[in-house]
Amino acid sequence: MNENGLRDGVLTLAGIALLLAMLRMSAEIVAPILLALFIAIIAASPVEWLKQRGIPSIWSVIIVVVAVVVILVLGASMLGGTFVQFNEALPGYQSRMDELTNRLSTWLAAKGINIDDVGILDAVDPSAVMGFANNLVAGIGDTLSNAFLIIFIVLFMLSEASGFPRKMAAMDSSGKNLQYIADIVQSVNRYVSAKTVVSLVTGILIWIGLELVGLDFAPLWGFLAFLLNFVPNIGSVLAAVPAVLLAMLLLDPTQILTVIAIYVVVNMVIGNVLEPTIMGKRVGLSVLTVFLSLVFWGWMFGAVGMLLSVPLSMVVKYAAMANPRTQWLAVLMEPAPAEAPDDSGSDAKKKD
C-alpha cells in the first residue's frame, strides 16, 4: 500500500510538472485565452441581467460583446498616445534617476557612509522600477494585439455559457461535480466582478488626483493602479512606486507628499470602506500565497498571468480542496485560522 501510494504521488507530481511545462511553452496562445476567460466572466453578469429583462440570449451576448469592444477601443485610443510618450521619455527619466542616485551616493560618502562597498546600488536598481510599469503595460498590450481572437473567444464563451450546465449534467448524472464546479465558477465570478468595480474606482480616483497635482502621464498611472489593484495586499504598493519615483524626479517636496497622500488615502478608503462593502468575503488566500502567485503566474504567462494571479490561485485552492489527498495544499494557501480563545482562566474559575 505504501509503495502504491508513493508511486501514485510521484506520477501525480510528474503529471503536474509536465502540464505546467506544456502551459509555459504555449503561453503565447494560453495567455489570450485566459484573458478572454477573464473578460467573459466579467461580461457574464450583464448578459444575465439583459436576459432577465426579456432580451433573447443571442442579442444579450451581442450587445455585451459590442459594449466590451467599444470600451477596449476607447481605452486603447486614450492610453495609446500616453504610452508611446512615456516609452519615449523613459530613457531620460532613467538617466535622471541614475544621476540622483549618484548624487545620493556621493553625499553619503562625504558623511563617511560608502554604500558602494556593500553593493546596495548593484543590488537595487531604482531605474528598473520605472521600467516595471512599461513592461507590464507592454505585456498587456502584446496580448491585446490578438484582439480579434480574444473577442471571438469571448463571444463563443458567452454563447456556450447557458448550455454548460447541461453538458456537465450529461457527464455527471449525480450532479455532485456539477454543483462543485458551479460553486467554483460562482465564487470566481463574484470575486472578479466585484474586484473589477473596485479597481475601476481606484484607477479613476488615482488618475484624477494625479492630474490635479500635475504629474506627467496621470492616465497611465491610473490604468496601472486599476490593473495592479487585482493583486491584493501588495498591488497598491507596486502601483504607487513608479508614480512616486517620477514625482520625486519632477515635482517639489510638497507635491511629492501630495502624490503619496493621494495613494494612501485612496487605497485606505477603497480597501477599508468600499471593498469590504462590495466584496464581502475575503479572497481566502494568505499574503505569502498572493505574492508567490504573482511571481509564479507572472513567470508562466507574463503580464496576463500577473493580472490573473489571484483568480487562478483561487481555482487551484478550490480544486485542491475537492480531493481529500490534496486538502493540505488548500489549507496551506489559506490565511492562518484565528487562535482559539484561552479558556484557562474560565476553567480555573469553574474549579473554584
C-alpha positions as CSV (number, residue, x, y, z in Angstrom):
1,M,0.0,0.0,0.0
2,N,2.8,2.4,0.9
3,E,4.6,1.6,-2.4
4,N,1.4,2.2,-4.4
5,G,0.8,5.5,-2.6
6,L,4.4,6.6,-3.2
7,R,4.1,5.6,-6.9
8,D,0.8,7.5,-7.3
9,G,2.3,10.6,-5.7
10,V,5.4,10.6,-7.9
11,L,3.2,10.0,-11.0
12,T,0.9,12.9,-9.9
13,L,3.8,15.3,-9.4
14,A,5.3,14.3,-12.8
15,G,2.0,14.9,-14.5
16,I,1.6,18.3,-12.9
17,A,5.2,19.2,-13.9
18,L,4.5,18.1,-17.5
19,L,1.3,20.0,-17.6
20,L,3.0,23.2,-16.3
21,A,5.8,22.8,-18.8
22,M,3.4,22.5,-21.7
23,L,1.4,25.6,-20.5
24,R,4.7,27.5,-20.2
25,M,5.7,26.6,-23.7
26,S,2.3,27.5,-25.1
27,A,2.0,30.8,-23.2
28,E,1.5,32.8,-26.3
29,I,-1.8,31.1,-27.1
30,V,-2.8,30.3,-23.5
31,A,-2.5,34.0,-22.3
32,P,-5.1,35.3,-24.8
33,I,-7.5,32.5,-23.8
34,L,-7.1,33.3,-20.1
35,L,-7.6,37.0,-20.8
36,A,-10.7,36.1,-22.9
37,L,-12.0,34.0,-20.0
38,F,-11.4,36.9,-17.6
39,I,-13.4,39.2,-19.8
40,A,-16.1,36.6,-20.3
41,I,-16.5,36.2,-16.5
42,I,-16.9,40.0,-16.1
43,A,-19.4,40.1,-19.1
44,A,-21.5,37.2,-17.8
45,S,-23.3,39.3,-15.3
46,P,-24.5,42.0,-17.8
47,V,-25.6,39.2,-20.2
48,E,-27.7,37.6,-17.4
49,W,-29.1,41.0,-16.5
50,L,-30.2,41.6,-20.0
51,K,-31.7,38.1,-20.3
52,Q,-33.8,38.7,-17.2
53,R,-35.2,41.8,-18.9
54,G,-36.6,39.7,-21.7
55,I,-33.9,40.2,-24.3
56,P,-33.1,37.0,-26.2
57,S,-29.9,35.2,-25.2
58,I,-28.1,35.8,-28.5
59,W,-28.9,39.5,-28.6
60,S,-27.8,39.9,-25.0
61,V,-24.5,38.4,-25.8
62,I,-24.1,40.6,-28.9
63,I,-24.9,43.7,-27.0
64,V,-22.5,43.0,-24.2
65,V,-19.7,42.0,-26.6
66,V,-20.2,45.2,-28.7
67,A,-20.0,47.2,-25.4
68,V,-16.8,45.4,-24.5
69,V,-15.3,46.2,-27.9
70,V,-16.2,49.8,-27.6
71,I,-14.7,50.1,-24.1
72,L,-11.5,48.4,-25.3
73,V,-11.2,50.7,-28.3
74,L,-11.8,53.8,-26.3
75,G,-9.3,52.7,-23.6
76,A,-6.7,51.9,-26.2
77,S,-7.1,55.1,-28.1
78,M,-6.9,57.1,-24.8
79,L,-3.9,55.3,-23.5
80,G,-2.1,54.6,-26.7
81,G,-0.6,58.1,-27.1
82,T,0.2,58.3,-23.4
83,F,2.0,55.0,-23.5
84,V,4.1,56.0,-26.6
85,Q,5.1,59.3,-25.0
86,F,6.1,57.6,-21.7
87,N,8.1,55.0,-23.7
88,E,10.0,57.8,-25.4
89,A,10.6,59.7,-22.2
90,L,11.6,56.7,-20.2
91,P,15.4,56.8,-21.1
92,G,15.5,60.4,-19.9
93,Y,13.8,59.5,-16.6
94,Q,16.1,56.6,-16.0
95,S,19.2,58.9,-16.7
96,R,17.8,61.5,-14.3
97,M,17.2,58.8,-11.6
98,D,20.8,57.4,-12.1
99,E,22.0,61.0,-11.7
100,L,20.1,61.5,-8.4
101,T,21.3,58.1,-7.2
102,N,24.9,59.0,-7.8
103,R,24.4,62.3,-6.0
104,L,23.0,60.4,-3.0
105,S,25.9,58.1,-3.1
106,T,28.4,61.0,-3.2
107,W,26.6,62.8,-0.3
108,L,26.6,59.6,1.8
109,A,30.3,59.0,1.0
110,A,31.0,62.6,2.3
111,K,29.4,61.6,5.6
112,G,31.5,58.5,5.8
113,I,29.0,56.0,4.5
114,N,30.2,54.3,1.4
115,I,27.2,52.3,0.1
116,D,29.3,51.0,-2.9
117,D,31.3,48.8,-0.5
118,V,28.1,46.8,0.4
119,G,26.9,46.7,-3.1
120,I,23.5,48.3,-2.5
121,L,23.5,50.1,-5.8
122,D,24.3,46.9,-7.6
123,A,21.5,45.0,-5.9
124,V,18.8,47.7,-6.2
125,D,18.4,49.5,-9.5
126,P,15.9,52.3,-9.0
127,S,15.6,52.9,-12.7
128,A,14.3,49.4,-13.2
129,V,11.2,50.3,-11.2
130,M,10.2,52.8,-13.9
131,G,10.7,50.1,-16.4
132,F,8.3,47.8,-14.5
133,A,5.3,49.9,-15.5
134,N,6.5,50.0,-19.1
135,N,6.9,46.2,-19.2
136,L,3.6,45.4,-17.5
137,V,1.5,47.6,-19.8
138,A,3.5,46.5,-22.8
139,G,2.8,42.8,-21.9
140,I,-0.9,43.5,-21.7
141,G,-0.7,45.4,-25.0
142,D,1.0,42.5,-26.7
143,T,-1.8,40.1,-25.6
144,L,-4.4,42.6,-26.7
145,S,-2.8,42.7,-30.1
146,N,-4.7,39.4,-30.6
147,A,-7.9,41.5,-30.2
148,F,-10.0,39.6,-32.8
149,L,-9.0,36.2,-31.4
150,I,-9.9,37.4,-27.8
151,I,-13.3,38.9,-28.9
152,F,-14.3,35.8,-30.8
153,I,-13.4,33.6,-27.8
154,V,-15.4,35.8,-25.5
155,L,-18.3,35.7,-27.9
156,F,-18.3,31.9,-28.1
157,M,-17.8,31.5,-24.3
158,L,-20.8,33.7,-23.6
159,S,-22.8,31.8,-26.2
160,E,-21.9,28.4,-24.7
161,A,-22.4,29.5,-21.1
162,S,-26.1,28.7,-21.0
163,G,-25.5,25.2,-22.2
164,F,-22.6,24.4,-20.0
165,P,-24.7,23.1,-17.0
166,R,-26.4,20.6,-19.3
167,K,-23.1,19.4,-20.6
168,M,-21.9,18.8,-17.0
169,A,-25.2,17.1,-16.1
170,A,-24.7,14.7,-19.1
171,M,-21.2,13.9,-17.8
172,D,-22.2,13.5,-14.2
173,S,-25.7,12.1,-13.6
174,S,-25.3,12.5,-9.8
175,G,-24.8,16.3,-10.1
176,K,-22.2,16.3,-7.4
177,N,-19.3,17.5,-9.6
178,L,-21.7,19.9,-11.4
179,Q,-22.6,21.6,-8.2
180,Y,-19.0,21.8,-7.1
181,I,-17.9,23.3,-10.4
182,A,-20.8,25.7,-10.2
183,D,-19.7,26.9,-6.8
184,I,-16.2,27.5,-8.0
185,V,-17.4,29.4,-11.1
186,Q,-19.8,31.5,-8.9
187,S,-17.1,32.3,-6.4
188,V,-14.6,33.3,-9.0
189,N,-17.3,35.3,-10.9
190,R,-18.3,37.1,-7.8
191,Y,-14.7,38.0,-6.9
192,V,-13.7,39.1,-10.4
193,S,-16.8,41.2,-11.0
194,A,-16.6,42.9,-7.6
195,K,-12.8,43.4,-7.9
196,T,-13.3,45.0,-11.3
197,V,-15.7,47.6,-9.9
198,V,-13.3,48.4,-7.0
199,S,-10.3,48.5,-9.3
200,L,-12.0,50.8,-11.7
201,V,-13.0,53.3,-9.0
202,T,-9.4,53.1,-7.6
203,G,-7.9,53.8,-11.1
204,I,-10.2,56.7,-11.8
205,L,-9.6,58.4,-8.4
206,I,-5.8,58.0,-8.8
207,W,-6.0,59.4,-12.3
208,I,-8.0,62.4,-11.3
209,G,-5.8,63.1,-8.2
210,L,-2.5,62.9,-10.1
211,E,-4.0,65.0,-12.9
212,L,-4.8,67.7,-10.4
213,V,-1.3,67.6,-8.9
214,G,0.2,67.9,-12.4
215,L,2.2,64.7,-12.6
216,D,3.1,63.5,-16.1
217,F,1.2,60.6,-17.6
218,A,-1.5,60.5,-15.0
219,P,-3.8,58.3,-17.2
220,L,-1.0,55.7,-17.3
221,W,-0.7,55.7,-13.5
222,G,-4.4,55.4,-13.1
223,F,-4.5,52.5,-15.5
224,L,-1.6,50.8,-13.7
225,A,-3.5,51.3,-10.4
226,F,-6.5,49.7,-12.0
227,L,-4.5,46.6,-13.2
228,L,-2.5,46.1,-10.0
229,N,-5.5,46.5,-7.7
230,F,-6.4,43.0,-8.8
231,V,-3.4,41.8,-6.7
232,P,-4.5,42.1,-3.0
233,N,-2.2,43.4,-0.3
234,I,0.8,44.3,-2.5
235,G,-0.8,45.5,-5.7
236,S,-1.5,49.1,-4.4
237,V,2.2,49.4,-3.3
238,L,3.5,48.2,-6.7
239,A,1.2,50.6,-8.5
240,A,2.3,53.6,-6.3
241,V,6.1,53.1,-6.6
242,P,6.7,54.2,-10.2
243,A,4.4,57.3,-9.9
244,V,6.1,58.4,-6.6
245,L,9.5,57.9,-8.1
246,L,8.5,60.1,-11.1
247,A,7.1,62.7,-8.7
248,M,10.5,62.8,-6.9
249,L,12.2,63.4,-10.3
250,L,9.8,66.2,-11.5
251,L,7.9,67.8,-8.6
252,D,8.7,69.8,-5.5
253,P,8.6,68.3,-2.0
254,T,5.0,69.5,-1.3
255,Q,3.7,67.9,-4.5
256,I,5.6,64.7,-3.8
257,L,3.9,64.4,-0.4
258,T,0.6,65.2,-2.1
259,V,1.1,62.3,-4.5
260,I,1.9,59.9,-1.7
261,A,-1.1,61.2,0.2
262,I,-3.4,60.5,-2.8
263,Y,-2.3,56.9,-3.0
264,V,-2.5,56.4,0.8
265,V,-6.0,58.0,1.1
266,V,-7.5,56.3,-2.0
267,N,-6.3,52.9,-1.0
268,M,-7.3,53.2,2.6
269,V,-10.8,54.4,1.7
270,I,-11.2,51.8,-1.0
271,G,-9.6,49.0,1.0
272,N,-11.4,49.7,4.3
273,V,-14.8,51.0,3.1
274,L,-15.8,50.3,-0.5
275,E,-14.1,46.9,-1.0
276,P,-15.5,45.2,2.1
277,T,-18.9,46.5,1.3
278,I,-18.9,45.3,-2.3
279,M,-16.9,42.1,-2.0
280,G,-18.0,40.9,1.4
281,K,-16.0,37.7,1.8
282,R,-12.2,37.8,1.6
283,V,-10.2,36.1,-1.1
284,G,-9.2,33.2,1.1
285,L,-5.5,33.3,0.3
286,S,-2.7,34.2,2.6
287,V,-0.3,37.1,1.9
288,L,2.5,34.7,1.1
289,T,0.3,32.8,-1.3
290,V,-0.7,36.0,-3.1
291,F,2.9,37.1,-3.5
292,L,4.1,33.6,-4.7
293,S,1.1,33.5,-7.1
294,L,2.1,36.9,-8.6
295,V,5.6,35.6,-9.2
296,F,4.6,32.1,-10.4
297,W,1.8,33.0,-12.8
298,G,3.7,36.1,-14.0
299,W,6.6,33.7,-14.9
300,M,4.1,31.3,-16.6
301,F,2.1,33.8,-18.7
302,G,3.7,37.2,-18.3
303,A,1.7,40.3,-17.6
304,V,-1.6,38.5,-18.1
305,G,-0.5,35.9,-15.5
306,M,0.2,38.7,-13.0
307,L,-3.2,40.2,-13.7
308,L,-5.0,36.9,-13.2
309,S,-2.7,35.5,-10.5
310,V,-5.4,35.6,-7.7
311,P,-8.3,34.1,-9.7
312,L,-6.0,31.3,-11.0
313,S,-4.8,30.6,-7.4
314,M,-8.4,30.6,-6.2
315,V,-9.2,27.9,-8.7
316,V,-6.1,25.9,-7.6
317,K,-7.2,26.2,-4.0
318,Y,-10.8,25.0,-4.7
319,A,-9.5,22.1,-6.8
320,A,-7.2,21.0,-4.1
321,M,-10.0,21.3,-1.5
322,A,-12.1,18.9,-3.6
323,N,-9.7,16.0,-3.2
324,P,-9.0,14.7,0.4
325,R,-5.4,13.9,-0.6
326,T,-4.7,17.5,-1.6
327,Q,-6.7,19.3,1.1
328,W,-3.5,20.1,2.9
329,L,-2.4,22.3,0.0
330,A,-5.7,24.3,0.2
331,V,-5.1,24.7,3.9
332,L,-1.5,26.0,3.3
333,M,-2.8,28.5,0.7
334,E,-5.4,30.0,3.2
335,P,-4.7,32.5,5.9
336,A,-3.9,31.0,9.3
337,P,-7.1,30.3,11.3
338,A,-7.9,32.6,14.2
339,E,-6.5,31.5,17.6
340,A,-9.0,29.8,19.8
341,P,-9.8,31.9,22.9
342,D,-7.9,31.0,26.0
343,D,-10.3,29.3,28.3
344,S,-7.8,28.5,31.1
345,G,-9.0,31.4,33.1
346,S,-12.6,30.4,32.9
347,D,-11.7,26.8,33.7
348,A,-9.9,27.9,36.8
349,K,-12.9,29.9,37.9
350,K,-15.2,26.9,37.4
351,K,-12.9,24.8,39.6
352,D,-13.1,27.5,42.3
